[in-house]
Amino acid sequence: MRAFKAEVGTTPRRWLDAQRTARARELLETTDLPVETVASRSGFGSVTALRVHLRAATGTTPADYRRTLRR
């Protein structure tokens, strides 16, 4: 774990959460998949987990994030 943090600059858990959130954002931006499917395909165990991580990263919910990008 120390080697990972030294190399990447963060903990494995935070890195994984960031990767999952980035994938979810990509799917929300480029597809019309339901939020449940986006959560599953990006590695979150639930829509609630996706919502928590996306809100922390962007300040908004998955539905609002998608709506904002489509304006």
Distance bins in CASP14 RR format, pairs under 12 A and 6 or more apart:
PFRMAT RR
TARGET T0000
AUTHOR 0000-0000-0000
RMODE 2
METHOD distances of the structure
MODEL  1
1 7 0 0 0 0 0 1 0 0 0 0 0
1 8 0 0 0 0 0 1 0 0 0 0 0
1 9 0 0 0 0 0 1 0 0 0 0 0
1 10 0 0 0 0 0 1 0 0 0 0 0
1 11 1 0 0 1 0 0 0 0 0 0 0
1 12 1 0 0 1 0 0 0 0 0 0 0
1 13 0 0 0 0 1 0 0 0 0 0 0
1 14 0 0 0 0 0 1 0 0 0 0 0
1 15 0 0 0 0 0 1 0 0 0 0 0
2 8 0 0 0 0 0 1 0 0 0 0 0
2 9 0 0 0 0 0 1 0 0 0 0 0
2 11 0 0 0 0 0 1 0 0 0 0 0
2 12 0 0 0 0 0 1 0 0 0 0 0
3 9 0 0 0 0 0 1 0 0 0 0 0
3 11 0 0 0 0 0 1 0 0 0 0 0
3 12 0 0 0 0 0 1 0 0 0 0 0
4 10 0 0 0 0 1 0 0 0 0 0 0
4 11 1 0 0 1 0 0 0 0 0 0 0
4 12 1 0 1 0 0 0 0 0 0 0 0
4 13 0 0 0 0 0 1 0 0 0 0 0
4 14 0 0 0 0 0 1 0 0 0 0 0
4 15 1 0 0 1 0 0 0 0 0 0 0
4 16 0 0 0 0 0 1 0 0 0 0 0
5 11 1 0 1 0 0 0 0 0 0 0 0
5 12 1 0 0 1 0 0 0 0 0 0 0
5 13 0 0 0 0 0 1 0 0 0 0 0
5 14 0 0 0 0 1 0 0 0 0 0 0
5 15 0 0 0 0 1 0 0 0 0 0 0
7 15 0 0 0 0 0 1 0 0 0 0 0
8 14 0 0 0 0 1 0 0 0 0 0 0
8 15 1 0 1 0 0 0 0 0 0 0 0
8 16 0 0 0 0 0 1 0 0 0 0 0
8 18 0 0 0 0 0 1 0 0 0 0 0
8 19 0 0 0 0 0 1 0 0 0 0 0
9 15 0 0 0 0 1 0 0 0 0 0 0
9 18 0 0 0 0 0 1 0 0 0 0 0
10 16 0 0 0 0 1 0 0 0 0 0 0
10 17 0 0 0 0 1 0 0 0 0 0 0
10 18 1 0 0 1 0 0 0 0 0 0 0
10 19 0 0 0 0 0 1 0 0 0 0 0
11 17 0 0 0 0 1 0 0 0 0 0 0
11 18 0 0 0 0 0 1 0 0 0 0 0
12 18 0 0 0 0 0 1 0 0 0 0 0
12 19 0 0 0 0 0 1 0 0 0 0 0
13 19 0 0 0 0 0 1 0 0 0 0 0
13 20 0 0 0 0 0 1 0 0 0 0 0
13 53 0 0 0 0 0 1 0 0 0 0 0
14 20 0 0 0 0 0 1 0 0 0 0 0
14 21 0 0 0 0 0 1 0 0 0 0 0
14 53 0 0 0 0 0 1 0 0 0 0 0
14 56 0 0 0 0 0 1 0 0 0 0 0
14 57 0 0 0 0 0 1 0 0 0 0 0
15 21 0 0 0 0 0 1 0 0 0 0 0
15 22 0 0 0 0 0 1 0 0 0 0 0
16 22 0 0 0 0 0 1 0 0 0 0 0
16 23 0 0 0 0 0 1 0 0 0 0 0
16 42 0 0 0 0 0 1 0 0 0 0 0
16 43 0 0 0 0 1 0 0 0 0 0 0
16 44 0 0 0 0 0 1 0 0 0 0 0
16 53 0 0 0 0 0 1 0 0 0 0 0
17 23 0 0 0 0 0 1 0 0 0 0 0
17 24 0 0 0 0 0 1 0 0 0 0 0
17 42 0 0 0 0 0 1 0 0 0 0 0
17 43 0 0 0 0 0 1 0 0 0 0 0
17 44 0 0 0 0 1 0 0 0 0 0 0
17 49 0 0 0 0 1 0 0 0 0 0 0
17 50 0 0 0 0 0 1 0 0 0 0 0
17 52 0 0 0 0 1 0 0 0 0 0 0
17 53 1 0 1 0 0 0 0 0 0 0 0
17 54 0 0 0 0 0 1 0 0 0 0 0
17 56 0 0 0 0 1 0 0 0 0 0 0
17 57 0 0 0 0 1 0 0 0 0 0 0
18 24 0 0 0 0 0 1 0 0 0 0 0
18 25 0 0 0 0 0 1 0 0 0 0 0
18 42 0 0 0 0 0 1 0 0 0 0 0
18 53 0 0 0 0 1 0 0 0 0 0 0
18 54 0 0 0 0 0 1 0 0 0 0 0
18 56 0 0 0 0 0 1 0 0 0 0 0
18 57 1 0 0 1 0 0 0 0 0 0 0
19 25 0 0 0 0 0 1 0 0 0 0 0
19 26 0 0 0 0 0 1 0 0 0 0 0
19 42 0 0 0 0 1 0 0 0 0 0 0
19 43 0 0 0 0 1 0 0 0 0 0 0
19 44 0 0 0 0 0 1 0 0 0 0 0
19 53 0 0 0 0 0 1 0 0 0 0 0
19 57 0 0 0 0 0 1 0 0 0 0 0
20 26 0 0 0 0 0 1 0 0 0 0 0
20 27 0 0 0 0 0 1 0 0 0 0 0
20 38 0 0 0 0 0 1 0 0 0 0 0
20 39 0 0 0 0 1 0 0 0 0 0 0
20 40 0 0 0 0 0 1 0 0 0 0 0
20 41 0 0 0 0 1 0 0 0 0 0 0
20 42 1 0 1 0 0 0 0 0 0 0 0
20 43 1 0 1 0 0 0 0 0 0 0 0
20 44 1 0 1 0 0 0 0 0 0 0 0
20 45 0 0 0 0 1 0 0 0 0 0 0
20 49 0 0 0 0 1 0 0 0 0 0 0
20 50 0 0 0 0 1 0 0 0 0 0 0
20 52 0 0 0 0 0 1 0 0 0 0 0
20 53 1 0 0 1 0 0 0 0 0 0 0
20 54 0 0 0 0 1 0 0 0 0 0 0
20 56 0 0 0 0 0 1 0 0 0 0 0
20 57 0 0 0 0 0 1 0 0 0 0 0
21 27 0 0 0 0 0 1 0 0 0 0 0
21 28 0 0 0 0 0 1 0 0 0 0 0
21 38 0 0 0 0 0 1 0 0 0 0 0
21 39 0 0 0 0 0 1 0 0 0 0 0
21 42 1 0 0 1 0 0 0 0 0 0 0
21 43 0 0 0 0 0 1 0 0 0 0 0
21 44 0 0 0 0 1 0 0 0 0 0 0
21 49 0 0 0 0 0 1 0 0 0 0 0
21 50 0 0 0 0 1 0 0 0 0 0 0
21 51 0 0 0 0 0 1 0 0 0 0 0
21 52 0 0 0 0 0 1 0 0 0 0 0
21 53 1 0 1 0 0 0 0 0 0 0 0
21 54 1 0 0 1 0 0 0 0 0 0 0
21 55 0 0 0 0 0 1 0 0 0 0 0
21 56 0 0 0 0 1 0 0 0 0 0 0
21 57 1 0 1 0 0 0 0 0 0 0 0
21 58 0 0 0 0 1 0 0 0 0 0 0
21 59 0 0 0 0 0 1 0 0 0 0 0
21 62 0 0 0 0 0 1 0 0 0 0 0
21 65 0 0 0 0 0 1 0 0 0 0 0
22 28 0 0 0 0 0 1 0 0 0 0 0
22 29 0 0 0 0 0 1 0 0 0 0 0
22 42 0 0 0 0 1 0 0 0 0 0 0
22 43 0 0 0 0 0 1 0 0 0 0 0
22 53 0 0 0 0 0 1 0 0 0 0 0
22 54 0 0 0 0 0 1 0 0 0 0 0
22 57 0 0 0 0 1 0 0 0 0 0 0
22 58 0 0 0 0 0 1 0 0 0 0 0
23 29 0 0 0 0 0 1 0 0 0 0 0
23 30 0 0 0 0 0 1 0 0 0 0 0
23 31 0 0 0 0 0 1 0 0 0 0 0
23 33 0 0 0 0 0 1 0 0 0 0 0
23 38 0 0 0 0 1 0 0 0 0 0 0
23 39 0 0 0 0 0 1 0 0 0 0 0
23 40 0 0 0 0 0 1 0 0 0 0 0
23 41 1 0 0 1 0 0 0 0 0 0 0
23 42 1 0 1 0 0 0 0 0 0 0 0
23 43 1 0 0 1 0 0 0 0 0 0 0
23 44 0 0 0 0 1 0 0 0 0 0 0
23 50 0 0 0 0 0 1 0 0 0 0 0
23 53 0 0 0 0 0 1 0 0 0 0 0
23 54 0 0 0 0 0 1 0 0 0 0 0
23 57 0 0 0 0 0 1 0 0 0 0 0
24 30 0 0 0 0 0 1 0 0 0 0 0
24 31 0 0 0 0 0 1 0 0 0 0 0
24 33 0 0 0 0 0 1 0 0 0 0 0
24 35 0 0 0 0 1 0 0 0 0 0 0
24 36 0 0 0 0 0 1 0 0 0 0 0
24 37 0 0 0 0 0 1 0 0 0 0 0
24 38 1 0 1 0 0 0 0 0 0 0 0
24 39 1 0 0 1 0 0 0 0 0 0 0
24 40 0 0 0 0 0 1 0 0 0 0 0
24 41 0 0 0 0 1 0 0 0 0 0 0
24 42 1 1 0 0 0 0 0 0 0 0 0
24 43 0 0 0 0 1 0 0 0 0 0 0
24 44 1 0 0 1 0 0 0 0 0 0 0
24 45 0 0 0 0 0 1 0 0 0 0 0
24 47 0 0 0 0 0 1 0 0 0 0 0
24 49 0 0 0 0 1 0 0 0 0 0 0
24 50 1 0 1 0 0 0 0 0 0 0 0
24 51 0 0 0 0 1 0 0 0 0 0 0
24 52 0 0 0 0 0 1 0 0 0 0 0
24 53 1 0 0 1 0 0 0 0 0 0 0
24 54 1 0 0 1 0 0 0 0 0 0 0
24 55 0 0 0 0 0 1 0 0 0 0 0
24 56 0 0 0 0 0 1 0 0 0 0 0
24 57 0 0 0 0 1 0 0 0 0 0 0
24 58 0 0 0 0 0 1 0 0 0 0 0
24 61 0 0 0 0 0 1 0 0 0 0 0
24 62 1 0 0 1 0 0 0 0 0 0 0
24 65 0 0 0 0 1 0 0 0 0 0 0
24 66 0 0 0 0 0 1 0 0 0 0 0
25 31 0 0 0 0 0 1 0 0 0 0 0
25 38 0 0 0 0 1 0 0 0 0 0 0
25 42 0 0 0 0 1 0 0 0 0 0 0
25 50 0 0 0 0 0 1 0 0 0 0 0
25 53 0 0 0 0 0 1 0 0 0 0 0
25 54 1 0 0 1 0 0 0 0 0 0 0
25 57 1 0 0 1 0 0 0 0 0 0 0
25 58 1 0 0 1 0 0 0 0 0 0 0
25 59 0 0 0 0 0 1 0 0 0 0 0
25 60 0 0 0 0 0 1 0 0 0 0 0
25 62 0 0 0 0 1 0 0 0 0 0 0
25 65 1 0 0 1 0 0 0 0 0 0 0
25 66 0 0 0 0 1 0 0 0 0 0 0
25 68 0 0 0 0 0 1 0 0 0 0 0
25 69 0 0 0 0 1 0 0 0 0 0 0
26 33 0 0 0 0 0 1 0 0 0 0 0
26 38 0 0 0 0 1 0 0 0 0 0 0
26 41 0 0 0 0 1 0 0 0 0 0 0
26 42 0 0 0 0 1 0 0 0 0 0 0
26 54 0 0 0 0 0 1 0 0 0 0 0
26 65 0 0 0 0 0 1 0 0 0 0 0
26 66 0 0 0 0 0 1 0 0 0 0 0
26 69 0 0 0 0 0 1 0 0 0 0 0
27 33 1 0 1 0 0 0 0 0 0 0 0
27 34 0 0 0 0 0 1 0 0 0 0 0
27 35 0 0 0 0 1 0 0 0 0 0 0
27 36 0 0 0 0 0 1 0 0 0 0 0
27 37 0 0 0 0 1 0 0 0 0 0 0
27 38 1 0 1 0 0 0 0 0 0 0 0
27 39 0 0 0 0 1 0 0 0 0 0 0
27 40 0 0 0 0 0 1 0 0 0 0 0
27 41 1 0 0 1 0 0 0 0 0 0 0
27 42 1 0 0 1 0 0 0 0 0 0 0
27 43 0 0 0 0 0 1 0 0 0 0 0
27 44 0 0 0 0 0 1 0 0 0 0 0
27 50 0 0 0 0 0 1 0 0 0 0 0
27 54 0 0 0 0 0 1 0 0 0 0 0
27 62 0 0 0 0 1 0 0 0 0 0 0
27 65 0 0 0 0 0 1 0 0 0 0 0
27 66 0 0 0 0 1 0 0 0 0 0 0
27 69 0 0 0 0 0 1 0 0 0 0 0
28 34 0 0 0 0 0 1 0 0 0 0 0
28 35 1 0 0 1 0 0 0 0 0 0 0
28 37 0 0 0 0 0 1 0 0 0 0 0
28 38 1 0 1 0 0 0 0 0 0 0 0
28 39 0 0 0 0 0 1 0 0 0 0 0
28 41 0 0 0 0 0 1 0 0 0 0 0
28 42 0 0 0 0 1 0 0 0 0 0 0
28 50 0 0 0 0 1 0 0 0 0 0 0
28 51 0 0 0 0 0 1 0 0 0 0 0
28 54 0 0 0 0 1 0 0 0 0 0 0
28 57 0 0 0 0 0 1 0 0 0 0 0
28 58 0 0 0 0 1 0 0 0 0 0 0
28 60 0 0 0 0 0 1 0 0 0 0 0
28 61 0 0 0 0 0 1 0 0 0 0 0
28 62 1 0 1 0 0 0 0 0 0 0 0
28 63 0 0 0 0 1 0 0 0 0 0 0
28 64 0 0 0 0 0 1 0 0 0 0 0
28 65 1 0 1 0 0 0 0 0 0 0 0
28 66 1 0 1 0 0 0 0 0 0 0 0
28 67 0 0 0 0 1 0 0 0 0 0 0
28 68 0 0 0 0 1 0 0 0 0 0 0
28 69 1 0 0 1 0 0 0 0 0 0 0
28 70 0 0 0 0 1 0 0 0 0 0 0
29 38 0 0 0 0 0 1 0 0 0 0 0
29 54 0 0 0 0 0 1 0 0 0 0 0
29 58 0 0 0 0 0 1 0 0 0 0 0
29 62 0 0 0 0 0 1 0 0 0 0 0
29 65 0 0 0 0 1 0 0 0 0 0 0
29 66 1 0 0 1 0 0 0 0 0 0 0
29 67 0 0 0 0 0 1 0 0 0 0 0
29 68 0 0 0 0 0 1 0 0 0 0 0
29 69 1 0 1 0 0 0 0 0 0 0 0
29 70 0 0 0 0 1 0 0 0 0 0 0
30 38 0 0 0 0 0 1 0 0 0 0 0
30 41 0 0 0 0 0 1 0 0 0 0 0
30 66 0 0 0 0 0 1 0 0 0 0 0
30 69 0 0 0 0 1 0 0 0 0 0 0
30 70 0 0 0 0 0 1 0 0 0 0 0
31 37 0 0 0 0 1 0 0 0 0 0 0
31 38 1 0 0 1 0 0 0 0 0 0 0
31 41 0 0 0 0 1 0 0 0 0 0 0
31 42 0 0 0 0 0 1 0 0 0 0 0
31 62 0 0 0 0 0 1 0 0 0 0 0
31 66 0 0 0 0 1 0 0 0 0 0 0
31 69 0 0 0 0 0 1 0 0 0 0 0
31 70 0 0 0 0 0 1 0 0 0 0 0
32 38 0 0 0 0 0 1 0 0 0 0 0
32 66 0 0 0 0 1 0 0 0 0 0 0
32 69 0 0 0 0 0 1 0 0 0 0 0
32 70 0 0 0 0 1 0 0 0 0 0 0
33 39 0 0 0 0 1 0 0 0 0 0 0
33 40 0 0 0 0 1 0 0 0 0 0 0
33 41 1 0 0 1 0 0 0 0 0 0 0
33 42 0 0 0 0 0 1 0 0 0 0 0
33 50 0 0 0 0 0 1 0 0 0 0 0
33 62 0 0 0 0 0 1 0 0 0 0 0
33 66 0 0 0 0 1 0 0 0 0 0 0
34 40 0 0 0 0 1 0 0 0 0 0 0
34 41 0 0 0 0 0 1 0 0 0 0 0
34 47 0 0 0 0 1 0 0 0 0 0 0
34 50 0 0 0 0 0 1 0 0 0 0 0
34 62 0 0 0 0 1 0 0 0 0 0 0
34 63 0 0 0 0 0 1 0 0 0 0 0
34 66 0 0 0 0 0 1 0 0 0 0 0
35 41 0 0 0 0 0 1 0 0 0 0 0
35 42 0 0 0 0 0 1 0 0 0 0 0
35 44 0 0 0 0 0 1 0 0 0 0 0
35 46 0 0 0 0 0 1 0 0 0 0 0
35 47 1 0 1 0 0 0 0 0 0 0 0
35 48 0 0 0 0 0 1 0 0 0 0 0
35 49 0 0 0 0 0 1 0 0 0 0 0
35 50 1 0 0 1 0 0 0 0 0 0 0
35 51 0 0 0 0 1 0 0 0 0 0 0
35 54 0 0 0 0 1 0 0 0 0 0 0
35 61 0 0 0 0 1 0 0 0 0 0 0
35 62 1 0 1 0 0 0 0 0 0 0 0
35 63 1 0 0 1 0 0 0 0 0 0 0
35 64 0 0 0 0 0 1 0 0 0 0 0
35 65 0 0 0 0 1 0 0 0 0 0 0
35 66 0 0 0 0 1 0 0 0 0 0 0
35 67 0 0 0 0 0 1 0 0 0 0 0
36 42 0 0 0 0 0 1 0 0 0 0 0
36 44 0 0 0 0 1 0 0 0 0 0 0
36 45 0 0 0 0 0 1 0 0 0 0 0
36 46 0 0 0 0 1 0 0 0 0 0 0
36 47 1 0 1 0 0 0 0 0 0 0 0
36 48 0 0 0 0 0 1 0 0 0 0 0
36 49 0 0 0 0 0 1 0 0 0 0 0
36 50 0 0 0 0 1 0 0 0 0 0 0
36 51 0 0 0 0 0 1 0 0 0 0 0
36 62 0 0 0 0 1 0 0 0 0 0 0
36 63 0 0 0 0 0 1 0 0 0 0 0
37 43 0 0 0 0 0 1 0 0 0 0 0
37 44 0 0 0 0 0 1 0 0 0 0 0
37 47 0 0 0 0 1 0 0 0 0 0 0
37 50 0 0 0 0 0 1 0 0 0 0 0
37 62 0 0 0 0 0 1 0 0 0 0 0
38 44 0 0 0 0 1 0 0 0 0 0 0
38 45 0 0 0 0 0 1 0 0 0 0 0
38 46 0 0 0 0 0 1 0 0 0 0 0
38 47 0 0 0 0 1 0 0 0 0 0 0
38 49 0 0 0 0 0 1 0 0 0 0 0
38 50 1 0 0 1 0 0 0 0 0 0 0
38 51 0 0 0 0 0 1 0 0 0 0 0
38 53 0 0 0 0 0 1 0 0 0 0 0
38 54 0 0 0 0 1 0 0 0 0 0 0
38 61 0 0 0 0 0 1 0 0 0 0 0
38 62 1 0 0 1 0 0 0 0 0 0 0
38 63 0 0 0 0 0 1 0 0 0 0 0
38 65 0 0 0 0 0 1 0 0 0 0 0
38 66 0 0 0 0 1 0 0 0 0 0 0
39 45 1 0 0 1 0 0 0 0 0 0 0
39 46 1 0 0 1 0 0 0 0 0 0 0
39 47 1 0 1 0 0 0 0 0 0 0 0
39 48 0 0 0 0 1 0 0 0 0 0 0
39 49 1 0 0 1 0 0 0 0 0 0 0
39 50 1 0 1 0 0 0 0 0 0 0 0
39 51 0 0 0 0 1 0 0 0 0 0 0
39 52 0 0 0 0 0 1 0 0 0 0 0
39 53 0 0 0 0 1 0 0 0 0 0 0
39 54 0 0 0 0 1 0 0 0 0 0 0
39 61 0 0 0 0 0 1 0 0 0 0 0
39 62 1 0 0 1 0 0 0 0 0 0 0
40 46 0 0 0 0 1 0 0 0 0 0 0
40 47 0 0 0 0 1 0 0 0 0 0 0
40 49 0 0 0 0 0 1 0 0 0 0 0
40 50 0 0 0 0 1 0 0 0 0 0 0
41 50 0 0 0 0 0 1 0 0 0 0 0
42 49 0 0 0 0 1 0 0 0 0 0 0
42 50 1 0 0 1 0 0 0 0 0 0 0
42 53 0 0 0 0 1 0 0 0 0 0 0
42 54 0 0 0 0 1 0 0 0 0 0 0
42 62 0 0 0 0 0 1 0 0 0 0 0
43 49 0 0 0 0 1 0 0 0 0 0 0
43 50 0 0 0 0 1 0 0 0 0 0 0
43 53 0 0 0 0 0 1 0 0 0 0 0
44 50 1 0 1 0 0 0 0 0 0 0 0
44 51 0 0 0 0 1 0 0 0 0 0 0
44 52 0 0 0 0 1 0 0 0 0 0 0
44 53 1 0 0 1 0 0 0 0 0 0 0
44 54 0 0 0 0 1 0 0 0 0 0 0
44 62 0 0 0 0 0 1 0 0 0 0 0
45 51 0 0 0 0 0 1 0 0 0 0 0
45 52 0 0 0 0 0 1 0 0 0 0 0
45 53 0 0 0 0 0 1 0 0 0 0 0
46 52 0 0 0 0 1 0 0 0 0 0 0
46 53 0 0 0 0 0 1 0 0 0 0 0
46 62 0 0 0 0 0 1 0 0 0 0 0
47 53 0 0 0 0 0 1 0 0 0 0 0
47 54 0 0 0 0 0 1 0 0 0 0 0
47 61 0 0 0 0 1 0 0 0 0 0 0
47 62 1 0 0 1 0 0 0 0 0 0 0
47 63 0 0 0 0 0 1 0 0 0 0 0
48 54 0 0 0 0 0 1 0 0 0 0 0
48 55 0 0 0 0 0 1 0 0 0 0 0
48 61 0 0 0 0 0 1 0 0 0 0 0
48 62 0 0 0 0 0 1 0 0 0 0 0
49 55 0 0 0 0 0 1 0 0 0 0 0
49 56 0 0 0 0 0 1 0 0 0 0 0
49 62 0 0 0 0 0 1 0 0 0 0 0
50 56 0 0 0 0 0 1 0 0 0 0 0
50 57 0 0 0 0 0 1 0 0 0 0 0
50 58 0 0 0 0 0 1 0 0 0 0 0
50 61 0 0 0 0 1 0 0 0 0 0 0
50 62 1 0 0 1 0 0 0 0 0 0 0
50 63 0 0 0 0 0 1 0 0 0 0 0
50 65 0 0 0 0 0 1 0 0 0 0 0
50 66 0 0 0 0 0 1 0 0 0 0 0
51 57 0 0 0 0 0 1 0 0 0 0 0
51 58 0 0 0 0 0 1 0 0 0 0 0
51 59 0 0 0 0 0 1 0 0 0 0 0
51 60 0 0 0 0 1 0 0 0 0 0 0
51 61 1 0 1 0 0 0 0 0 0 0 0
51 62 1 0 0 1 0 0 0 0 0 0 0
51 63 0 0 0 0 1 0 0 0 0 0 0
51 64 0 0 0 0 0 1 0 0 0 0 0
51 65 0 0 0 0 0 1 0 0 0 0 0
52 58 0 0 0 0 0 1 0 0 0 0 0
52 59 0 0 0 0 0 1 0 0 0 0 0
52 61 0 0 0 0 0 1 0 0 0 0 0
52 62 0 0 0 0 0 1 0 0 0 0 0
53 59 0 0 0 0 0 1 0 0 0 0 0
53 60 0 0 0 0 0 1 0 0 0 0 0
53 61 0 0 0 0 0 1 0 0 0 0 0
53 62 0 0 0 0 1 0 0 0 0 0 0
53 65 0 0 0 0 0 1 0 0 0 0 0
54 60 1 0 0 1 0 0 0 0 0 0 0
54 61 1 0 0 1 0 0 0 0 0 0 0
54 62 1 0 1 0 0 0 0 0 0 0 0
54 63 0 0 0 0 0 1 0 0 0 0 0
54 64 0 0 0 0 1 0 0 0 0 0 0
54 65 1 0 0 1 0 0 0 0 0 0 0
54 66 0 0 0 0 0 1 0 0 0 0 0
54 68 0 0 0 0 0 1 0 0 0 0 0
55 61 1 0 0 1 0 0 0 0 0 0 0
55 62 0 0 0 0 1 0 0 0 0 0 0
55 63 0 0 0 0 0 1 0 0 0 0 0
55 64 0 0 0 0 1 0 0 0 0 0 0
55 65 0 0 0 0 1 0 0 0 0 0 0
57 65 0 0 0 0 1 0 0 0 0 0 0
58 64 0 0 0 0 1 0 0 0 0 0 0
58 65 1 0 1 0 0 0 0 0 0 0 0
58 66 0 0 0 0 0 1 0 0 0 0 0
58 68 0 0 0 0 1 0 0 0 0 0 0
58 69 0 0 0 0 0 1 0 0 0 0 0
59 65 0 0 0 0 1 0 0 0 0 0 0
59 68 0 0 0 0 0 1 0 0 0 0 0
60 66 0 0 0 0 1 0 0 0 0 0 0
60 67 0 0 0 0 1 0 0 0 0 0 0
60 68 1 0 0 1 0 0 0 0 0 0 0
60 69 0 0 0 0 0 1 0 0 0 0 0
61 67 0 0 0 0 1 0 0 0 0 0 0
61 68 0 0 0 0 0 1 0 0 0 0 0
62 68 0 0 0 0 0 1 0 0 0 0 0
62 69 0 0 0 0 0 1 0 0 0 0 0
63 69 0 0 0 0 0 1 0 0 0 0 0
63 70 0 0 0 0 0 1 0 0 0 0 0
64 70 0 0 0 0 0 1 0 0 0 0 0
64 71 0 0 0 0 0 1 0 0 0 0 0
65 71 0 0 0 0 0 1 0 0 0 0 0
END
